[in-house]
């Protein structure tokens, strides 16, 4: 039986697409194994959001070849799309598939490595307890620093609600209790379809019996309108967490980045949601060292993040991306200064994340168990905060527990199951 491994980098969209390919190949009889084993076929689903992502993608390609020098190596994803020739010229690579042709990977594998008729399909283990579903692809907003529209297209392409509901009904039937709605620019979902919006989609899928939680993945601030906020608050299935594609807390830098919101817009949204639920959680993406960013502008970002009091902060040092407008500007923040700002922001992040987590102590919360490690169950509460429970519990179950403290070395919550 042919063994196939997927090495996936980057966003939840890549994760979703890898899992769909794995599911399809498994149904044809291929054995899907973890990426740290020796496979006959490796599919590397790459990311190009930063230069570091490019580097990691190249490392994973070389790693796959080292694990089995005779393996068939397929490279796809965003880096493979924007830098097709560079990837094609790597000696470790057999085939490069751009994003728009990703759906052909299964047929390429089946043609080159056919499975003997009569072989039964092995069961494919679920990689997550949360079900990631792609509802949209493409981004029609060309931010000056971002290379992703070149990889995913500049036209928004939304799935119709019926097809999304059908896929989720199947997922719930298999035991999934939580769904994560994913897209390249999820706030633009439905703008290319008639009488369709993110709010309407949420209302529709919340009617699915057995689906207990709905999460929204990364979203632009300017796409969070009053209607969406009302839906998030009023619909009991929607988790009270948003991942904000913030990037900066300084209005001058936001304008240079081509973002369509201001510092005050962010403060307003956070304030409105926290007025209804004081524990409403936010995670954010931040770029430090963007061209023209002064110390004062950087500190504006720091103070905004302190105002948000986030659960997580993903910090990126600015790196010019070929083809973007910003890549033509002088990268005038020296590398040592970028590192300094990044390290300072990490210290701020760790303090704020712990401060936010402490607000959950003493509460009774529901946790979706994702895994068991060393006799303890680990999962997420509705606010996207990890909780460790000192007992083994069945995976993919939702349990009520009392939050009794924090782990010493991390900002994970500690919980005890309510009897």
Phi and psi in degrees as a GROMACS rama.xvg file:
@    title "Ramachandran Plot"
@    xaxis  label "Phi"
@    yaxis  label "Psi"
@TYPE xy
-73.7646  135.475  UNK-2
-101.546  134.71  UNK-3
-125.671  134.045  UNK-4
-122.3  142.358  UNK-5
-112.142  128.391  UNK-6
-113.557  111.648  UNK-7
-116.204  126.494  UNK-8
-113.659  155.754  UNK-9
89.5297  -142.91  UNK-10
-78.7699  174.741  UNK-11
-67.2713  -24.4862  UNK-12
-64.2582  -44.9346  UNK-13
-60.4826  -42.5194  UNK-14
-59.8551  -45.5759  UNK-15
-60.539  -47.1987  UNK-16
-66.2047  -37.0336  UNK-17
-64.2224  -42.705  UNK-18
-66.4174  -36.0723  UNK-19
-66.1312  -40.3114  UNK-20
-66.1345  -40.612  UNK-21
-62.9791  -41.4864  UNK-22
-63.3827  -42.5277  UNK-23
-64.4962  -47.449  UNK-24
-64.7616  -37.3391  UNK-25
-61.6275  -38.4942  UNK-26
-66.0893  -22.3013  UNK-27
-90.2504  -3.10487  UNK-28
107.636  5.34402  UNK-29
-81.3471  146.788  UNK-30
-93.1352  111.601  UNK-31
-89.5531  117.3  UNK-32
-121.027  161.246  UNK-33
-58.73  153.006  UNK-34
-72.73  -2.87071  UNK-35
-95.193  5.78392  UNK-36
-102.959  173.904  UNK-37
-86.1828  112.77  UNK-38
-110.331  163.14  UNK-39
-80.9662  -30.9276  UNK-40
-136.127  131.438  UNK-41
-116.726  132.709  UNK-42
-114.573  113.69  UNK-43
-102.928  113.597  UNK-44
-97.6779  103.196  UNK-45
-90.0574  165.403  UNK-46
-127.725  151.505  UNK-47
-137.517  25.2388  UNK-48
-65.8535  -29.5852  UNK-49
-139.115  168.887  UNK-50
-65.7583  -29.7338  UNK-51
-64.8634  -38.8384  UNK-52
-62.8705  -40.5338  UNK-53
-58.7536  -46.3268  UNK-54
-62.0737  -43.7763  UNK-55
-64.0596  -36.7401  UNK-56
-62.624  -44.9169  UNK-57
-63.5522  -39.5882  UNK-58
-61.4591  -41.6339  UNK-59
-67.8553  -34.307  UNK-60
-63.4638  -46.8565  UNK-61
-67.3176  -35.9306  UNK-62
-63.4934  -42.3975  UNK-63
-59.8112  -43.2695  UNK-64
-65.5231  -36.7232  UNK-65
-66.1372  -35.037  UNK-66
-67.5954  -32.4584  UNK-67
-154.317  105.317  UNK-68
-66.4022  -18.867  UNK-69
-98.2842  3.77635  UNK-70
-71.1776  160.048  UNK-71
-97.1204  118.325  UNK-72
-108.295  117.376  UNK-73
-108.327  131.255  UNK-74
-117.881  130.374  UNK-75
-139.528  -168.831  UNK-76
95.0152  -169.57  UNK-77
-69.7998  -43.2721  UNK-78
-64.5526  -38.6541  UNK-79
-67.1111  -22.8155  UNK-80
-84.1739  -47.3008  UNK-81
-77.5463  -27.9291  UNK-82
-125.704  49.6607  UNK-83
-53.676  -50.5914  UNK-84
-65.1127  -38.5012  UNK-85
-61.4918  -45.6987  UNK-86
-67.9089  -41.5622  UNK-87
-59.2862  -31.5062  UNK-88
-84.8836  -3.67872  UNK-89
-72.7607  130.73  UNK-90
-67.3544  -19.2917  UNK-91
-80.8644  -9.84114  UNK-92
-100.855  134.716  UNK-93
-95.1186  -43.5278  UNK-94
-140.944  140.405  UNK-95
-115.654  129.028  UNK-96
-123.257  121.767  UNK-97
-72.6564  163.505  UNK-98
-53.7781  -43.0796  UNK-99
-66.105  -17.9971  UNK-100
-110.796  14.3593  UNK-101
-57.9443  -31.1597  UNK-102
-66.2819  -12.2494  UNK-103
-87.8563  -6.68252  UNK-104
-59.6524  -42.153  UNK-105
-59.4912  -45.737  UNK-106
-68.0496  -33.8686  UNK-107
-62.5435  -45.3037  UNK-108
-65.6573  -43.8603  UNK-109
-67.1713  -32.0364  UNK-110
-72.8542  -40.4671  UNK-111
-82.3073  -32.531  UNK-112
-129.145  71.7551  UNK-113
-65.8062  145.981  UNK-114
-93.8979  135.29  UNK-115
-61.1632  137.004  UNK-116
-60.953  136.025  UNK-117
104.578  -16.306  UNK-118
-68.0452  136.344  UNK-119
-86.1507  154.156  UNK-120
-81.5585  127.839  UNK-121
-70.2908  155.033  UNK-122
-74.653  142.765  UNK-123
-100.709  115.638  UNK-124
-68.1747  142.171  UNK-125
-68.5281  132.815  UNK-126
-83.4621  -18.3787  UNK-127
-138.708  160.501  UNK-128
-91.5948  -20.8116  UNK-129
-89.7672  139.805  UNK-130
-98.1696  113.029  UNK-131
-82.6039  131.363  UNK-132
-132.922  129.523  UNK-133
-82.9005  121.362  UNK-134
-108.811  -12.1585  UNK-135
-156.733  150.951  UNK-136
-137.521  154.939  UNK-137
88.9311  155.491  UNK-138
-140.937  122.983  UNK-139
-97.4937  15.3426  UNK-140
-115.81  113.569  UNK-141
-93.6875  84.444  UNK-142
-66.7519  147.852  UNK-143
-68.3087  -18.7167  UNK-144
-102.673  -8.48508  UNK-145
-101.275  131.239  UNK-146
-95.8047  -11.1372  UNK-147
-61.8016  -38.2659  UNK-148
-57.1092  -29.4195  UNK-149
-70.1298  -26.8994  UNK-150
-90.737  -31.1315  UNK-151
-112.596  -6.65477  UNK-152
95.7389  151.116  UNK-153
-97.3438  8.10211  UNK-154
-111.883  129.805  UNK-155
-70.2589  131.776  UNK-156
-129.765  102.693  UNK-157
-97.2937  143.784  UNK-158
-80.0545  148.18  UNK-159
-74.0189  153.878  UNK-160
-60.9182  -38.5807  UNK-161
-60.0819  -45.0744  UNK-162
-66.877  -33.7358  UNK-163
-67.0513  -44.1133  UNK-164
-62.6268  -40.9543  UNK-165
-61.864  -42.4013  UNK-166
-66.8606  -38.187  UNK-167
-71.4703  -34.3822  UNK-168
-60.3381  -40.1587  UNK-169
-66.4163  -40.5161  UNK-170
-65.1734  -44.0564  UNK-171
-64.3738  -37.7723  UNK-172
-61.7978  -27.8425  UNK-173
-85.9749  -2.4375  UNK-174
112.145  -4.35325  UNK-175
-68.2164  137.885  UNK-176
-111.181  -16.0546  UNK-177
-131.364  138.482  UNK-178
-120.434  142.631  UNK-179
-114.583  116.153  UNK-180
-79.8357  122.65  UNK-181
-122.471  149.124  UNK-182
-166.887  162.996  UNK-183
-69.8876  -38.887  UNK-184
-140.357  78.3347  UNK-185
-62.7708  -27.8568  UNK-186
-66.3462  -17.2301  UNK-187
-93.1679  3.9571  UNK-188
-54.5961  132.843  UNK-189
87.9567  -9.53876  UNK-190
-67.4084  -17.8987  UNK-191
-99.4874  1.76956  UNK-192
-120.22  157.915  UNK-193
-81.7973  134.666  UNK-194
52.031  45.6274  UNK-195
-136.97  139.183  UNK-196
-154.83  167.934  UNK-197
-62.572  -39.8274  UNK-198
-62.3909  -44.6029  UNK-199
-64.9771  -39.5591  UNK-200
-60.4342  -46.4676  UNK-201
-59.6246  -44.443  UNK-202
-59.4572  -40.5216  UNK-203
-68.8763  -49.0735  UNK-204
-75.0862  -21.4133  UNK-205
-66.9999  -13.3472  UNK-206
-80.7174  -9.37636  UNK-207
-69.4607  118.923  UNK-208
-69.3893  130.996  UNK-209
99.0891  -18.9099  UNK-210
-84.5684  115.267  UNK-211
-102.695  -25.1239  UNK-212
-135.925  141.022  UNK-213
-126.142  125.546  UNK-214
-115.997  148.422  UNK-215
-107.639  127.821  UNK-216
-80.2246  -167.674  UNK-217
-48.1817  131.686  UNK-218
-138.848  144.749  UNK-219
-73.8291  142.768  UNK-220
-58.381  -39.6367  UNK-221
-70.8804  -7.61974  UNK-222
-97.0901  0.589649  UNK-223
-94.8946  92.4631  UNK-224
-98.6545  178.555  UNK-225
-59.9802  -39.2228  UNK-226
-63.3075  -44.1165  UNK-227
-66.2824  -41.8688  UNK-228
-62.7888  -40.7809  UNK-229
-61.349  -40.4853  UNK-230
-65.9765  -43.9622  UNK-231
-59.8037  -42.3128  UNK-232
-76.2013  -39.5568  UNK-233
-84.3603  -24.1257  UNK-234
-89.7483  112.811  UNK-235
-66.6462  -15.3448  UNK-236
-84.5813  -17.6039  UNK-237
-82.2265  124.697  UNK-238
-70.127  144.444  UNK-239
-86.9547  66.7314  UNK-240
-150.523  136.076  UNK-241
-131.92  138.48  UNK-242
-97.7123  111.941  UNK-243
-91.5737  126.821  UNK-244
-80.7992  75.8205  UNK-245
-76.0251  -58.517  UNK-246
75.5356  -44.1109  UNK-247
-156.375  158.684  UNK-248
-113.789  16.4322  UNK-249
-115.647  130.08  UNK-250
-64.2939  -36.1529  UNK-251
-65.1095  -45.3719  UNK-252
-67.5794  -41.2683  UNK-253
-56.8595  -41.7063  UNK-254
-65.4509  -42.7064  UNK-255
-63.6064  -32.6711  UNK-256
-73.6134  -15.4653  UNK-257
83.7603  18.9967  UNK-258
-77.4847  156.819  UNK-259
-114.929  32.127  UNK-260
-145.633  168.077  UNK-261
-117.625  172.064  UNK-262
-56.6397  -43.0242  UNK-263
-66.8888  -31.9286  UNK-264
-60.5143  -42.1681  UNK-265
-64.4328  -47.4569  UNK-266
-59.8451  -39.1495  UNK-267
-64.0912  -46.6818  UNK-268
-63.9808  -46.68  UNK-269
-60.2654  -43.6216  UNK-270
-63.1201  -42.1959  UNK-271
-65.7249  -42.5452  UNK-272
-73.4616  -37.0974  UNK-273
-73.8562  -22.6467  UNK-274
-66.0431  -29.4135  UNK-275
-90.4165  -40.1445  UNK-276
-133.606  101.575  UNK-277
-58.3065  -19.4882  UNK-278
-96.7105  1.73434  UNK-279
-47.8638  129.642  UNK-280
-107.069  149.606  UNK-281
-135.067  135.202  UNK-282
-114.222  155.485  UNK-283
-139.843  152.785  UNK-284
-102.35  138.397  UNK-285
-137.878  136.162  UNK-286
-107.406  127.171  UNK-287
-107.239  147.005  UNK-288
79.9039  26.3847  UNK-289
-64.3404  147.597  UNK-290
-50.2776  125.092  UNK-291
92.3141  -3.40274  UNK-292
-74.4841  115.15  UNK-293
-87.1725  172.599  UNK-294
-59.3531  -41.6756  UNK-295
-63.8069  -41.4817  UNK-296
-64.3872  -40.5834  UNK-297
-61.6104  -42.3576  UNK-298
-66.8516  -27.6696  UNK-299
-63.0247  -37.3825  UNK-300
-65.2054  -43.3614  UNK-301
-60.0002  -47.4877  UNK-302
-66.7915  -32.8802  UNK-303
-66.9573  -42.241  UNK-304
-63.6546  -38.1928  UNK-305
-62.7706  -35.6759  UNK-306
-66.4124  -38.3581  UNK-307
-71.1349  -33.8795  UNK-308
51.1739  69.5391  UNK-309
-79.7652  163.588  UNK-310
-85.0648  -30.4176  UNK-311
-147.41  149.03  UNK-312
-133.787  117.921  UNK-313
-96.6214  116.062  UNK-314
-109.197  131.646  UNK-315
-126.913  134.348  UNK-316
-79.871  133.784  UNK-317
-60.0987  133.433  UNK-318
-135.75  132.49  UNK-319
-61.7263  135.06  UNK-320
-109.999  124.657  UNK-321
-54.5779  133.553  UNK-322
93.4748  -13.778  UNK-323
-84.7091  158.689  UNK-324
-61.2265  -43.5907  UNK-325
-63.7791  -24.924  UNK-326
-67.2361  -16.2559  UNK-327
-88.0888  -7.73885  UNK-328
-90.7986  157.011  UNK-329
-68.725  124.926  UNK-330
-81.4235  82.377  UNK-331
-93.9674  11.7844  UNK-332
-101.082  112.359  UNK-333
-58.5748  149.512  UNK-334
-55.3907  -42.9648  UNK-335
-60.7423  -35.6008  UNK-336
-69.9115  -37.7156  UNK-337
-61.0679  -44.515  UNK-338
-62.6941  -41.2531  UNK-339
-60.9235  -47.5285  UNK-340
-64.9916  -38.0181  UNK-341
-63.9652  -45.4005  UNK-342
-65.081  -39.3309  UNK-343
-63.801  -43.2701  UNK-344
-66.5511  -33.158  UNK-345
-62.2135  -41.0506  UNK-346
-63.4849  -42.9501  UNK-347
-62.4301  -45.5508  UNK-348
-56.015  -49.7132  UNK-349
-60.2792  -38.8319  UNK-350
-66.6571  -45.0241  UNK-351
-69.1113  -41.0073  UNK-352
-62.1619  -40.8606  UNK-353
-67.5423  -41.2122  UNK-354
-61.0999  -41.7388  UNK-355
-66.0748  -45.5246  UNK-356
-59.5633  -37.9805  UNK-357
-60.906  -23.0197  UNK-358
-70.091  -13.1036  UNK-359
-89.3128  -13.6069  UNK-360
-61.9431  131.555  UNK-361
95.3267  -11.0364  UNK-362
-87.0561  155.927  UNK-363
-96.8605  121.199  UNK-364
-134.024  156.37  UNK-365
-94.0799  135.724  UNK-366
-125.673  131.265  UNK-367
-90.8117  112.486  UNK-368
-72.0464  124.529  UNK-369
-104.644  -31.3108  UNK-370
-161.78  165.653  UNK-371
-120.04  127.824  UNK-372
-131.253  121.487  UNK-373
51.1794  43.0994  UNK-374
82.6983  2.59225  UNK-375
-117.763  144.131  UNK-376
-90.5343  139.508  UNK-377
-126.852  133.67  UNK-378
-159.5  -171.114  UNK-379
-116.666  140.967  UNK-380
-84.3709  -177.717  UNK-381
-67.6042  -15.798  UNK-382
-95.5314  8.78934  UNK-383
67.9558  33.3795  UNK-384
-108.588  128.652  UNK-385
-65.1859  139.772  UNK-386
-127.981  131.05  UNK-387
-106.537  126.601  UNK-388
-114.143  126.556  UNK-389
-76.1018  52.761  UNK-390
-165.882  150.729  UNK-391
-76.0665  134.149  UNK-392
-135.555  152.513  UNK-393
-60.0645  134.662  UNK-394
-63.1613  145.247  UNK-395
68.1582  32.2053  UNK-396
-117.685  150.493  UNK-397
-103.145  122.672  UNK-398
-121.689  148.682  UNK-399
-91.2618  131.119  UNK-400
-143.771  157.123  UNK-401
-94.0555  132.421  UNK-402
-82.8861  116.866  UNK-403
-108.639  -8.37399  UNK-404
168.142  -165.993  UNK-405
-122.471  150.334  UNK-406
-63.0298  146.525  UNK-407
-66.9736  -40.7662  UNK-408
-96.6011  -8.26684  UNK-409
-136.43  176.757  UNK-410
-101.227  19.902  UNK-411
-68.6541  146.202  UNK-412
-79.2622  151.962  UNK-413
-109.886  131.668  UNK-414
-128.137  155.24  UNK-415
-121.303  132.067  UNK-416
-63.1602  132.909  UNK-417
-76.5886  125.765  UNK-418
